[in-house]
Amino acid sequence: MKEQMKGMWHLERETDKAVYLLRVEDNFKKWFPKKVVDGPNEKGSILVEAWFLKKNPLPEILEERVNIPDRKFGGRWKKGSLSFSKARQYMNCPKQYYFSYEKKIISSVSTAMKFGNVAHSVLETIFECDLDAAKPTSYVKALTRRDWEKSKFEFETSERKKGKWDDSKIDEVIDQVLWALANMADGKMDSKNIKKFKPRHAESRVFSKDGLLGGIIDAVFVDENNEIKIVDYKTGKSKEGEIDPDHEFQGWLYAYLASQEFGRLPKSVEFWYLGAQEVKIIDFDEDVIEDLVLSLKETAAEIKNISGSPESSFEARPSEKNCKWCDAKPWCKGYQKMVQDQPWNEEGYGKSVKGVVLDSAKQTGNRPGAAIVKTDDEREILIKGWGASGKLLGSLKKEDSLLCVDVNIQHSDFSGNLEGTVNDPFSIIVNNKILQELM
C-alpha cells in the first residue's frame, strides 16, 4: 500500500537525463527527471519520489484503466489550395500575409490557442477509442491529459509565447469536450449514443475540384435521410446575439467545399462555441456562396501572382482591428508609424512604449529582468519581463533607444505606478534593431 501511495510506474522510454513512465493504475504517461525516480524493484515497478509529486501534482487516478490510441494523421494539404484563414489575412492586410507566409516569421503561441488545440484533438480522437471497454468520460479525461502535456511542452519551449500556462484550465477543456459530446449524442453520454450520433468524418480535409480552395472541417454529420450537417468547433465565446462575420464567411466556404466533396450542399452549417456552450447556425444560399467563392478565387489568383515579390509589393493596412493580434508588429513599419504618436500611459494589452533607457537590471531569482525608460513625453516607466524577454531587457545599456511594440501596461500592486510587461522577446527593438534577431 505504501508503494501504491507513492505511485507505481513502468518504464516506457529513457534518455540520459529523463525517463518516460506509465502509471500502472490508469496508463497515464509522463516524462520525469531520472534523479526523482527509484527502481525498478523486484516487481519491475519504478517509484517516483513523494516530495517531487507533492511539488508537481499529477492528474487524479482515473476510475478505469484505459488504452487510448495515437492521434491519426489527418491527411496531406493539397499544394496550392488557399485556406480561409490565409485568404482572410491577405484580404485584411497584404503586409501581414507577407510576413506570415512569404517571410515566414516565427508565430506567437498563446495558452488559449493551445487549450483550443487540445479540445479539437480530443474531439477527433475520441471516436477511435474502444467506447465499450470504458466510460466515454474516462477516455475524455485520459485523452485530455495526454494532449495537455504535449501542448504544455510546446508552449513552454516556444520562442514567442504569450501569457502563462495555467494547469487549472484543464478542467475547463474537459467540460468543453464533454458538452460537445453530449450535444451531438442528444444529451445521453453513453457509448451507445455517442457511437450512434458520431460524425461521419472528423477533421476532414476538403478541397474544391479545381484545387484552388481548401479547408479542414471539424465534423461532418450525415443523418438517416442522407442530409449533411457541417459543424465547426470554436473554443472561445461567441458575440452575444450574432455570429462573427469571419465565422460566417468561413461557414459559407465550408458549405461550398462540402458540396464539392460530397456532391451536395449541406442542410446546415453550425458553429459550436464550446466556451459558451451554445450553438449558432448560419444562414446561406447558393447566390451568397457563389459570390464568396468568386471573391476567394480572385484572391487566390492575386496571391499566386504576387508570391515571391519583394516586401514593398505588399500593402500595409494598419488599423486597431488588423494589428491587434498580428505577429508581424516588430517588423512592420506601417504599424509602428500608426502607433508612434499614441499615448503609452493607458492600461491594456498591445501598447507601445518608446524612449531612452535610463537603467536596467538583470533577471535574478524571483526578480524579472527590467529596464527604466524615459519616454518621449519625459515620463518614466518600468518595463519588465521573464524568460527571454527579461534577459534582453536586463542587458540594455544606458542611453539605448528603445521601442517595445507589444506591452501589457497596468498599475503595479506594489508601487501603484504604471508598469509594462513584455512577453514577446521579438517586440524589443533597440537602436532600430530587433534585439532578439541579433542574439
PyMOL commands that set and color helices and strands:
alter all, ss='L'
color gray80, all
select helices_A, chain A and resi 2-6+34-36+50-55+84-92+94-102+111-128+136-156+167-184+191-197+245-262+286-306+311-313+320-323+333-339+387-394+425-427+435-438
alter helices_A, ss='H'
color red, helices_A
select strands_A, chain A and resi 8-14+18-23+29-33+37-38+46-48+109-110+161-162+201-207+214-222+228-234+268-273+278-281+348-361+369-375+380-385+401-411+418-421+428-430+433-434
alter strands_A, ss='S'
color yellow, strands_A
deselect
rebuild
show_as cartoon
